[in-house]
Amino acid sequence: MLIAVCNFFMTMNYYFYILRSEQIEIYYYGLSDDPDRRLDYHNSESKGFTQRYRPWCIVFRYGFATCEEAEAAERLVKGWKSKKMTRLLINGIIRINDYL
């Protein structure tokens, strides 16, 4: 399903983003063509994981030309399974492009 959405909006910019819970050091990784709209969704309508740790704030976003590139970044960072690496990325100590 996501692939069809990606192909339909191919000319738009996509963002890989990281949300951080304001309650506890918990991160949520996602991609969207409008991260601010997604933040509003996670803070109000979303059920499940993001509902439990509200409120959220955007701590990182990086734009890509295609949805596929944003998906690759999301898969990469999720694959790290490391708060330490996430902190390094957020603080600009490492760059996402160095790993893609």
PyRosetta script that sets phi, psi and omega in degrees:
from pyrosetta import init, pose_from_sequence

init()
pose = pose_from_sequence("MLIAVCNFFMTMNYYFYILRSEQIEIYYYGLSDDPDRRLDYHNSESKGFTQRYRPWCIVFRYGFATCEEAEAAERLVKGWKSKKMTRLLINGIIRINDYL")
pose.set_psi(1, -44.0)
pose.set_omega(1, -178.8)
pose.set_phi(2, -64.0)
pose.set_psi(2, -35.1)
pose.set_omega(2, 179.9)
pose.set_phi(3, -62.5)
pose.set_psi(3, -42.1)
pose.set_omega(3, 178.2)
pose.set_phi(4, -61.6)
pose.set_psi(4, -41.2)
pose.set_omega(4, 178.1)
pose.set_phi(5, -63.6)
pose.set_psi(5, -42.5)
pose.set_omega(5, 179.9)
pose.set_phi(6, -60.7)
pose.set_psi(6, -45.0)
pose.set_omega(6, -178.7)
pose.set_phi(7, -66.2)
pose.set_psi(7, -35.4)
pose.set_omega(7, -178.7)
pose.set_phi(8, -65.3)
pose.set_psi(8, -39.1)
pose.set_omega(8, -176.6)
pose.set_phi(9, -103.9)
pose.set_psi(9, 30.5)
pose.set_omega(9, -172.0)
pose.set_phi(10, -53.4)
pose.set_psi(10, -31.6)
pose.set_omega(10, -175.5)
pose.set_phi(11, -84.5)
pose.set_psi(11, -7.4)
pose.set_omega(11, -178.2)
pose.set_phi(12, -86.1)
pose.set_psi(12, 162.6)
pose.set_omega(12, 173.6)
pose.set_phi(13, -85.0)
pose.set_psi(13, 144.5)
pose.set_omega(13, 177.2)
pose.set_phi(14, -123.6)
pose.set_psi(14, 151.7)
pose.set_omega(14, -178.1)
pose.set_phi(15, -125.8)
pose.set_psi(15, 137.0)
pose.set_omega(15, 164.7)
pose.set_phi(16, -91.2)
pose.set_psi(16, 132.2)
pose.set_omega(16, -178.4)
pose.set_phi(17, -135.1)
pose.set_psi(17, 157.2)
pose.set_omega(17, 176.1)
pose.set_phi(18, -125.1)
pose.set_psi(18, 127.5)
pose.set_omega(18, 173.6)
pose.set_phi(19, -102.9)
pose.set_psi(19, 148.1)
pose.set_omega(19, 174.2)
pose.set_phi(20, -124.5)
pose.set_psi(20, 133.5)
pose.set_omega(20, 175.9)
pose.set_phi(21, -66.8)
pose.set_psi(21, 140.4)
pose.set_omega(21, 177.0)
pose.set_phi(22, -81.4)
pose.set_psi(22, -9.0)
pose.set_omega(22, 179.8)
pose.set_phi(23, -87.3)
pose.set_psi(23, -41.2)
pose.set_omega(23, -169.1)
pose.set_phi(24, -152.8)
pose.set_psi(24, 158.0)
pose.set_omega(24, -179.9)
pose.set_phi(25, -76.6)
pose.set_psi(25, 81.6)
pose.set_omega(25, 175.7)
pose.set_phi(26, -125.6)
pose.set_psi(26, 136.0)
pose.set_omega(26, -179.2)
pose.set_phi(27, -114.3)
pose.set_psi(27, 149.5)
pose.set_omega(27, 173.9)
pose.set_phi(28, -126.6)
pose.set_psi(28, 131.0)
pose.set_omega(28, -178.6)
pose.set_phi(29, -109.3)
pose.set_psi(29, 135.0)
pose.set_omega(29, 179.8)
pose.set_phi(30, -154.2)
pose.set_psi(30, 178.4)
pose.set_omega(30, 174.2)
pose.set_phi(31, -139.5)
pose.set_psi(31, 149.1)
pose.set_omega(31, -176.6)
pose.set_phi(32, -166.4)
pose.set_psi(32, 159.2)
pose.set_omega(32, 171.4)
pose.set_phi(33, -85.8)
pose.set_psi(33, -7.6)
pose.set_omega(33, 179.2)
pose.set_phi(34, -147.9)
pose.set_psi(34, 83.3)
pose.set_omega(34, -176.6)
pose.set_phi(35, -59.4)
pose.set_psi(35, -32.5)
pose.set_omega(35, 179.7)
pose.set_phi(36, -66.2)
pose.set_psi(36, -39.5)
pose.set_omega(36, 176.0)
pose.set_phi(37, -64.3)
pose.set_psi(37, -41.5)
pose.set_omega(37, 178.0)
pose.set_phi(38, -64.4)
pose.set_psi(38, -38.5)
pose.set_omega(38, 177.0)
pose.set_phi(39, -59.6)
pose.set_psi(39, -46.3)
pose.set_omega(39, 177.1)
pose.set_phi(40, -58.0)
pose.set_psi(40, -41.6)
pose.set_omega(40, 178.9)
pose.set_phi(41, -62.1)
pose.set_psi(41, -48.6)
pose.set_omega(41, -178.6)
pose.set_phi(42, -63.6)
pose.set_psi(42, -31.0)
pose.set_omega(42, -179.0)
pose.set_phi(43, -85.3)
pose.set_psi(43, -7.3)
pose.set_omega(43, -176.6)
pose.set_phi(44, -132.4)
pose.set_psi(44, -53.8)
pose.set_omega(44, -170.3)
pose.set_phi(45, -99.4)
pose.set_psi(45, -28.6)
pose.set_omega(45, -172.3)
pose.set_phi(46, -60.7)
pose.set_psi(46, 141.7)
pose.set_omega(46, 175.6)
pose.set_phi(47, -107.4)
pose.set_psi(47, 164.8)
pose.set_omega(47, 174.5)
pose.set_phi(48, 88.1)
pose.set_psi(48, -136.6)
pose.set_omega(48, -171.5)
pose.set_phi(49, -55.3)
pose.set_psi(49, -51.9)
pose.set_omega(49, -174.9)
pose.set_phi(50, -69.6)
pose.set_psi(50, -25.8)
pose.set_omega(50, 178.4)
pose.set_phi(51, -64.7)
pose.set_psi(51, -37.4)
pose.set_omega(51, -175.6)
pose.set_phi(52, -67.6)
pose.set_psi(52, -25.8)
pose.set_omega(52, -172.2)
pose.set_phi(53, -117.3)
pose.set_psi(53, 24.0)
pose.set_omega(53, 178.5)
pose.set_phi(54, -65.8)
pose.set_psi(54, 153.3)
pose.set_omega(54, -4.2)
pose.set_phi(55, -82.4)
pose.set_psi(55, 159.8)
pose.set_omega(55, 179.6)
pose.set_phi(56, -112.6)
pose.set_psi(56, 155.0)
pose.set_omega(56, 170.8)
pose.set_phi(57, -135.7)
pose.set_psi(57, 151.4)
pose.set_omega(57, 178.0)
pose.set_phi(58, -81.1)
pose.set_psi(58, 123.1)
pose.set_omega(58, 179.3)
pose.set_phi(59, -110.9)
pose.set_psi(59, -11.4)
pose.set_omega(59, 179.9)
pose.set_phi(60, -157.7)
pose.set_psi(60, 139.7)
pose.set_omega(60, 170.5)
pose.set_phi(61, -149.5)
pose.set_psi(61, 143.7)
pose.set_omega(61, -179.9)
pose.set_phi(62, -142.1)
pose.set_psi(62, 126.4)
pose.set_omega(62, -176.3)
pose.set_phi(63, -86.6)
pose.set_psi(63, 144.1)
pose.set_omega(63, 176.9)
pose.set_phi(64, -131.2)
pose.set_psi(64, 156.5)
pose.set_omega(64, 180.0)
pose.set_phi(65, -72.4)
pose.set_psi(65, -30.1)
pose.set_omega(65, -176.4)
pose.set_phi(66, -130.1)
pose.set_psi(66, 159.4)
pose.set_omega(66, 176.4)
pose.set_phi(67, -64.1)
pose.set_psi(67, -37.8)
pose.set_omega(67, -178.6)
pose.set_phi(68, -61.9)
pose.set_psi(68, -39.3)
pose.set_omega(68, 178.4)
pose.set_phi(69, -66.5)
pose.set_psi(69, -41.4)
pose.set_omega(69, 177.7)
pose.set_phi(70, -64.3)
pose.set_psi(70, -39.7)
pose.set_omega(70, 176.9)
pose.set_phi(71, -62.0)
pose.set_psi(71, -40.3)
pose.set_omega(71, 179.3)
pose.set_phi(72, -62.6)
pose.set_psi(72, -41.1)
pose.set_omega(72, 177.9)
pose.set_phi(73, -64.6)
pose.set_psi(73, -43.3)
pose.set_omega(73, 179.0)
pose.set_phi(74, -61.1)
pose.set_psi(74, -46.9)
pose.set_omega(74, 179.2)
pose.set_phi(75, -60.7)
pose.set_psi(75, -41.4)
pose.set_omega(75, 179.9)
pose.set_phi(76, -60.1)
pose.set_psi(76, -52.9)
pose.set_omega(76, -175.3)
pose.set_phi(77, -68.5)
pose.set_psi(77, -40.0)
pose.set_omega(77, 175.8)
pose.set_phi(78, -61.6)
pose.set_psi(78, -35.3)
pose.set_omega(78, 179.9)
pose.set_phi(79, -67.7)
pose.set_psi(79, -24.2)
pose.set_omega(79, 177.7)
pose.set_phi(80, -63.8)
pose.set_psi(80, -36.0)
pose.set_omega(80, -178.8)
pose.set_phi(81, 49.3)
pose.set_psi(81, 45.8)
pose.set_omega(81, -173.3)
pose.set_phi(82, -143.1)
pose.set_psi(82, 118.5)
pose.set_omega(82, 174.2)
pose.set_phi(83, -65.3)
pose.set_psi(83, -33.5)
pose.set_omega(83, 179.9)
pose.set_phi(84, -61.1)
pose.set_psi(84, -47.8)
pose.set_omega(84, 179.1)
pose.set_phi(85, -64.9)
pose.set_psi(85, -38.7)
pose.set_omega(85, 178.0)
pose.set_phi(86, -61.6)
pose.set_psi(86, -44.4)
pose.set_omega(86, 178.2)
pose.set_phi(87, -61.3)
pose.set_psi(87, -42.5)
pose.set_omega(87, 178.9)
pose.set_phi(88, -60.9)
pose.set_psi(88, -40.9)
pose.set_omega(88, 178.4)
pose.set_phi(89, -65.5)
pose.set_psi(89, -48.3)
pose.set_omega(89, -179.4)
pose.set_phi(90, -59.4)
pose.set_psi(90, -41.0)
pose.set_omega(90, -177.0)
pose.set_phi(91, -82.7)
pose.set_psi(91, 1.2)
pose.set_omega(91, 176.2)
pose.set_phi(92, 77.6)
pose.set_psi(92, 12.7)
pose.set_omega(92, -180.0)
pose.set_phi(93, -76.4)
pose.set_psi(93, -34.2)
pose.set_omega(93, 171.1)
pose.set_phi(94, -119.5)
pose.set_psi(94, 157.1)
pose.set_omega(94, -179.5)
pose.set_phi(95, -116.6)
pose.set_psi(95, 138.4)
pose.set_omega(95, -177.5)
pose.set_phi(96, -59.9)
pose.set_psi(96, -37.8)
pose.set_omega(96, -177.7)
pose.set_phi(97, -65.4)
pose.set_psi(97, -23.2)
pose.set_omega(97, 178.6)
pose.set_phi(98, -69.9)
pose.set_psi(98, -15.4)
pose.set_omega(98, -176.0)
pose.set_phi(99, -111.3)
pose.set_psi(99, -9.4)
pose.set_omega(99, -179.5)
pose.set_phi(100, -92.2)
pose.dump_pdb("model.pdb")
